[in-house]
């Protein structure tokens, strides 16, 4: 059965362990700028939300990727980045409605969540289970889509 990352925003404490685990897993260093998950914090409101690629059904990043470096895996449904094909045009960064594809200037490459190939470090090291690795069921996907839409609306206001 396919799996997906589920965000439980009400459990996030803003500890940033997910960012550190991600950067260490992918880049071999604790460098929050080189992470594929980002924790957004609203200090006045008192809450934090971890965000990463939502692997959108109608992914705009795939549509704008001229060299076809971004493709959808037919088995998992994940949006995958082929770094060898990427030309660094940053169109995917501009197209992502959630800001989850980023350009890392130091590494000179696009960073986008790849679910760690099915063993996501962010979920493994989240002490509060704000990020969990769950079965990709209709109910969980519906919940995730609803959350993503609310987040998108909040950012566009």
N, C-alpha and C positions, 0 to 999 in steps of 0.2 A: 504494500500500500504506500502511496505517495505521502510525503511528510511536508510540513511547512512550519515556519516560525510564527508564533502567535504572541502578540503583545498584550500584556495585562497592565495597562497604564496605571491603574489604581494601586499596583504593588511596587512601582518604581520609586526608589528613594533618591535617585540621582547620584549613586555612588560611582558611576562610570567604569565599573569592573568590566562591563561588556565591551566598551571601547578598547580597554587595555588588552583584554583577551583576544579581541579581533586583530589588533595591530601586531601582537606577539605571534599569533597563529599565521598571519599572512606575510609579515615583514620581518619577523624575528627580533622585534624591538618593541618596547613600550613607547609608542608615539601616537597619541590621540589624533594627530593630523593624518595619520596613515591608516585610519580605521574605516570600515565599511558600515558601521553602525554609529549613530550619533544620538546622544542624549540631549534633548532640548529641555531647558528648565525655565519655568516661569516662577521667579522667586516671590513676587508679590502675591500671586495666586497660591503658591506653595505646592507646586507639583512638577514632576518631570516625566518625560515620555521618551523611551528609546525608539528610534526609527531606523529602518534599513530598507533596501529595495523591496517593493511590494509585489514584484513579478506580475505587474498589471496584465489583465486579460487583453486589453487593447494597448499594449505598451508603446507610448509615443517614442521612447528611446530607440526601439527597433525600427520604427517608421523613418526616423531621421538619419539613421546610421548608414551613410552612403557606402562605406566599404564592407557592409554586412558583418561587422565585428560583433554585433549583438544579434543573437538568434534565440528562438524558443526551443527548449528541449522537448520533443514530443512525448517523452515518457514521464518526465517530472513536471512539465509546465513552467519550469524556471527559465528566466531570461539570463542567458549566459553571455559572457564577454570573452572573445578570443583576442587576447592581447597582441598576438602576432599580426592580426588584421587591422587593429586599431591604428589610425593615423594621427590621433590626438587633436581632432578638429573641435572637440568639446560640444558638439551638437546634442549629444545625449544628456550632457549636464544641463543644457538650457531647456531641453524638452521634458525632463523628469518633473512631473507635477508636484512631487514631494521633496525634491532636492536631495534625492538619495543616490544619485550618481554624482561623484565629485571629481574634480581635477586636482591631483596632488602635484604641486609645482616642484617639490624636491625630487620626487620619483619620476616626474614627467610622464604620468599616466593617469588614466581614469580608474577610479576605485568604485566598485559596485559589489554589493553582497552576492556571494555565490553559494550561500548556505554551507560553506566549508565542505562542500562535496557530500553533504548528508550527515555531518557531525559538527554542528555549529558551536564554536567556542563561546559565543556570547550567551547562549542558553546554558551551556555547561557551567559557566562561571557566574551566573546571575544568582546572588544569594537569596533573593526574595521571590524568584520565579516570575519576574516581570516579563521575561522572555522565556518562552518554552517551545520545545520541538514537539509538535503534535501531528496526529494523523490528519491528512488533508481530506476532510469530510465536507459535505455541503454545508452543514451547520457552522463549522469553524471558518470556512471560506466566506460565508455570508456575514459572519461577525467581523471578520477581518476587513471585508470590503466596506462595511458600515463605518468602522473606525477610521479607515483610510479616507473616506469621503468627508467625515467630520473634521479630520485633520487638515485636509485640503481646503475646506471652507474657512477654517480658522486662520490659515495662512494667507488666504486671499482677501481677508477683511482689512 
